[in-house]
Amino acid sequence: MAKEQLCWACQKACGACSWSSCFQPVEGWTAEKVHRKTYDSYRIEKCPEYVPDKKA
């Protein structure tokens, strides 16, 4: 089973961080580049902009 994406539990996930506003790697990330069916993305394990979602 795939690991949950760190961004899914971040308050900044919908446009308030460098990644979600322009989909470019964030300085200071710990992330692995992954290939999806039609595009490349990243599996992010650590992000300096991460703010835990209060619901998570």
C-alpha angles and dihedrals in degrees: 000000000000120000117252114259112252091225092063089071097042127106090216095054099112104063101308097103134059093255100048093043097054109359095238123132115273120237108253097022126149098210142142121221111234132185119228123192095277107008146029121249140158136256101218118207100168130017130179090214095053116127113179114243111242089228094054 
